[in-house]
Structure formats: structure tokens, C-alpha cells
């Protein structure tokens, strides 16, 4: 088990290195201008040099993303629970939800700016609105598909609806929830950066906009690298939490139990 | 499913009769759905079970045996008639019932131990001290039961690490942990092989003889009914009603060998005849 795991990770790391190496070589061999596609080594140098300037923007983007994400999760879980518990609510709300979730979120940024001005608030709201739907849908589906037999076990004991939700519905929904969290955190990120790009004077999205209008292409790419890095980091954090909480669903806990 | 309003029984304790009655169905019927799509599941059924009795319900499949169990457990409300369990109408109850279904229905995210302790988390008087005692007294209780059914040391495993027979044993433990005065078993051994099943009969018999709960067992297996029950009710095809109600007086503890003796075989054949009759009547009715 362990050996395979390590080998798998080595392959993944190898692929990443290979990707950057190929990119570097491609630029060198074709003599590509760094105004079009800078070499990764240039990007890294820019990243390190400009890091003190980038740092507050990273913090800004991370903060808006997390705030939007946390609010989105809270709202999503609450709404998902209400919809999932009742079949009627599920059937009634679904079309409206699908309608809302189909709206491209780029289109709502100007509306948020119109309402709240440019800056942090629209970024948070965009992050919220974009990461909210996968959570609602997953929580609702998880609850709605809970096996009635599992619920009967508690019902026969005279358990209240809340008991059943707490002891069966929610734990049973956890794998769905975490699957949606991993999607949602990436979405929240996209939302925050999107809004920063359109209407903000802070954040990585804004840095990239400004850099590209100054033809500072390496800095644009440095921004991309930062975003990718943050995205991966957040994904990893939630994967680790997921493994702890819902190991039962993937049966990872063999070692603990035996 | 609609509750029939009934002034006389509305949650009030029923006066005690000479032999304490644990379960009483009077003219209880169940129909699922309404109007054109209504499916009668149980005809008006009257059944009285005394405290400490072990009653087996047998009959052709789909005849409403499980519906009776679900009525008694309160999972289904009677369409008409009254169901009284432990002196209270089921609708207004707070009773101690242990239940085990054909599927072991262990919650996959909990260890076996915690699954077994689940009733203690829900049912009073255990509920209020669950947080305090779950790591000590309650866990010991769960493990003592596991030992009784031959699963010593399996408490910390997860359900998927156990075989079907083991899960069903754990299921029995969960049905018993809160010391219910009443045990409702819905074909608990249906999915097991013959040998495991016979082994579990013996375990269940021992558990019943020590704790003396009232047991209502739904089963397809006539040998199982004869081995375990002190009384067997035969039901007709859907919508079910009770065709025959007879006592089983073989000495206890009963053994598997006894199930091949002439008296036992005769009982078996008698039950078989009833059920075959019910099945053929139903088929004629349908044709």
C-alpha cells in the first residue's frame, strides 16, 4: 500500500517538473518573446523579486475567497438541509436553483458593483454566489437519498426528526458535502479573482490586470502561479479534513480498525 | 396514512387485564395510498400478545407480516382500528422497543460498538447520561452483549469489515442494548446460510430465556418459527389477516435436532398446509 502511494506521488511530482521543463525548453528553442510567453524561470524570478509587493494582494484575495467561501458554505448547508429533508421542498426549489446556478457569474459582478461599489464586497459576494450551488445541491441530494432503512432504525426508537438528521442524515451526507467543498473552494477562488479583475484596486486579479496593461507579462504569469498554488493548497487542506471525517466512505480506516 | 380519531384510547393507559397484555391490535387495518392507487396491506386484524410471549408471524410473501411489525413499532399508523403497545396507543407513545430488520442496517460511519450503543443515545433514561457513560459503562454493556453473541473483540471494527452473519449478530445486540421489554424482528436471519441461521436461533433463544422480552418475529422459515416461538400466527395472502393461531409447547431450550422429530415435523406440515392454501386462494383470486 505504502509503496504504491509513494510511487504515485513521485509520478505526479515528475509530471509537474516535466511540464515546466518542456515549457522552458519550448521557449528557449523557439526564441519566444517574454511579452508573449515568458519562461517559467523568468516567472519564478519575478515572483520572488516582487513577492513583498504581491503579498498584501495575496492576503486580500485569500481573505475575500475564504470569507465568501465560509458564508457560501453556511448558507449552502442551511438551504441544502431544508431542501433535502422535505421531498416537497426539494421538488419545489430545484428548478429555481438550477436557473440561478446556470447564470454565468461574470454577469452578476457588475450588478454587485452597482449595489455595493467596487472593492472587497462584490468579490466576497461573487465568491459566495459561485460556490454556494454545488454545496446546496450536494447536501440536498445526500439527505434526500438517505436509505429509509437507516432512518427506520432510529424512528423505531422514537427518535425525533432532529435526532435522525443529526445521527443519520448529516453523517451520511458528509462524503457528498466534502466532495462539494473541494469543488466549492476552487469556485470561490475563481469568483473572487473574477470580481477583482473587473472591479477592485486590490487582490491578485487586480495585480494581473494592471500588469497586463503595462505589458509586464512575467508578472501576469507570476499571478497565475500564485493562484494555482493557493488553489492546490486549499484543495489539499480540504482533502485532508475529508479523509479524517469521511474515511468510512472510502474505507481508508482499515489500519485503525484492525 | 391517517390516524383514526378515537376518544377512548387517546394516549390513556388501558386498564390492566389479568394477564398483562404487551401488544394489542383491535380491528387494525392498513391501506397504503389513497383513491384508485390505494393498496390494502392488512385487513382488519385483531391480535393480542401477552407480556413475555415469543410470537412468530408466518405467511406467504407480501401478506402484511412486516406491516404488523411496523404498526407495532409506530413506523406505520393504522388506517382504521387501534394499536396498543405497552398500555399506550402507538401514536402517543414513548416506549422501549428493540427492532431488527432483515438488513443489518449498521451505520457505516460508526464502529460496531457505537452502532450498538445508538439506542442508548436516543432512548431515555440512557440518553441523558450518554455523554458521561459512553466511554465506560455503556461501552462495557455493548461489549458484554457482543460477547454473548460470539463477537468478542469486534466492537472497534467497522461494519464493512464483518460478514453478513456477524453483522446480523451485532444487529441483535443493538436491538437488545436498551433492555427493551419488546423485541420486533423482521426476518432477521433471512439472508443468512442455514448453519449460521441455526446458530443464531440458539443465541436468540438464550437471549430470550434470560431477558424474557416480548418478541414478535416475522419469518418465512417455518422451522425457525417452530424452533423459537411459543406461539405461531399464520397469515393469509395480501391483504393479510390471521388464519391460524396456535401454541408451540416444545420444551426449552430447544435444539436443532428437535426440529427433525415427528411432532415438530407435523407442526411444520400443518403450517405449510395453511400457507399453501392461502397462496392458492390468492392466485385464484388474482386470476
Interface residues (C-beta under 8 A of the other chain):
Chain A: X147 X149 X150 X152 X153 X154 X155 X156 X157 X158 X159 X163 X167 X168 X171 X172 X174 X246 X248 X249 X251 X253 X254 X257 X258
Chain B: X73 X74 X75 X93 X94 X95 X97 X99 X101 X103 X105 X107 X108 X109 X110 X111 X118 X119 X121 X122 X123 X156 X157 X158 X160 X161 X174 X178 X184
